[in-house]
C-alpha cells in the first residue's frame, strides 16, 4: 500500500508541474501578444485602424478629431486607388495565365500599376506629413515606428529567399 501511495504522490506532482508549465506558457503568450501590437493593413477594418492609431499615438481629443478628418481625406483618395490596383493585379495575373500572353498588354498594365503606386505613395506621404504637424515629438517618433512597420509589410510578391538561385550564389531578392 505504501508503494502505491508514493506512485500516486509522484503522479500528482508530475501532473501539477505539467499544468503549471502549461498555464505559465499560455500567460506568457497572452502577455507577448499584448506587448507587441501588430500593424495589420488589409485585415483590420478602417474604424479599428483609426482607433489603433489614436491609441498608439496617445492622441488627445483635439488631435483625434484632426486625425479623423485627415484619415477620411486620405481614405477618399487611397481607397479608389487600392481598388484599381487590385483590379489591375487580377488583370495582369489573368493575362499571364493565357496560353500566349500579350506582353504589350502586360507592360501597359504594369505601367498603370506603377502610376497608381506612385499616386498612393504620394497620398501616404501627404497624410504622414499632415499627421506630423499635429503630433508632439514623442508622438512623431511613434508615428514613424508605425509607418516603418507598415512599409515593411507592403511587398506585393514575396519570393523565396533561397541561396544559390540562378547559379550565381546570391539571394534573388538582392539583385
N, C-alpha and C positions, 0 to 999 in steps of 0.2 A: 504494500500500500504506500509506503514511504517513497519508493522509486517512482510510482505513478504520479504522486503529488509533485515531485521535483520536475518531472517531464511537463506536467501542466503549468507549473510556475514558469519554466523556461519558454514554453509555447506562448504564454500570455505576455512575457517580457518581449519576445521577438515580435509578436503582433503589435504590441504597444509602440515599440520603436519604429516599426514599419509605418504605422498610422501617423505617428508624429512626423516622420520624414515626409510622408505624402502631404500632410497639412502644411508643413513648412514650405514645401515646393510650390504648392498652389498659392499660398500667400505671397511668396517671392515673385511669382509670375504676375499676379494681380498688381503688386506694387510696381514691378518693372514696366508693365503696360501703361500704368498711370503716369509714371515718371517720364516716359518717352512717348509724347503725343505725336503720332504720325500725321503728316500733312497729306491728306488724301485729295486728289484732284478730281477725278471724274466720279468717284463713288459717293462723294459727300454732297448732299443737296445744298443749294445756294444758301438757304437760311442757316444751315449748320456751319457752312464756311464763314458766313458773316459773324455768327456767334463765336466761332472758334477764334477768328482774328481779333474781335473785340476783347475776348477773354485773354488771349495770349499777349496782346499788347497792353492790356490793362487800361483800356481807354475810358476816360470819364464820359459823362452823359453828352456833353457838347461835342467831344471828339467822336463819340459813337454815332451821333446824328450826322456829322460831317462825313464820316466814313461811309455810312449807309448811302448817302447821296452820291458820293464818289463811286461806290460799288455799283449802284444802279446804272450810272452813266457808263461805267466800264462794261457791265453786262449787256447793255443795249448795243454796244459796239462789238464786244467779243463773241456773244452767243451766235449771231448770224455767221460770223467768220468761222467759228468752230463747226457749225453745221455744214457749211460749204466745204471745209476741209475733210470732214467725214465722208461726204458725198464724193469728193474727188478721189479720196483714198480707195473707196469702193470701185470707182470707175477705173482707176489705174490697175487695181487688182484683177478686175474682170477682163480688162484688155490684155494683161499679161497672161491670163489663163487661156486666151484664144489659141487655136492651133497655129495661126500666123498673126501674131500681134503686130499692130500698126505702130512702128517705132516713132513716126512723126506725131501721131496722136498721143503716145505715151510722153513724149518730150513736151508737148503742149500742156498736158495735164500736170506734168512735173513743174513746169514754169508757173502755172496757175497756183499750185500748192506753195511754191516758193514765195510768190507775191502775197498770198494770203498769210503765210507765216510772218512775212515782214510786217503786214498790217497788224497782225495780232501782237507781235513783239513791240511794235510802236505804241499800241494801245496799253500794253502792260507797262512799258517804260513810263508813259504819261501817268498812269494810275499810281505807280510806285512813287514817282516824284511828287505827285499831289499828296499822297499819303504822308510822305516825309515832312511836308510843311505843317501838318497838324500834330506831329509826334515830338515828344521830348527826345533828348539824345539816347536815353536808355531804351525808349520805345523804338527809335530808329535802328538801334543795334538788333533788337528782337525782330523787327520787320525784315532786316537784311537776312537774318538767320532763317526766317520762314521762307522768304523768296528763294534763298540759296537752296534750301531743301526741295522746293517745288521745281526749280530749274534742273536739279539733278535727276528728277523723275521723268523728265519730258522726252526721253528717247523714243522716237516713233517705232523703230525696228531694232530690237536688241539681238545682236548677232552673238554666237558663241564666242567665248574669249579663250579659245584654244591656242596652243603654241604650235609652231612649225606648219602653219596652214599656208598653202600656196607655195610650199617648198622653199620659203625664204627665212624661216625661223623667226618670224615676228608676229606679233599679235595683229589680227586682221582689223581690229578697231583702231589701231595706232598707225595709220598709213605711213 
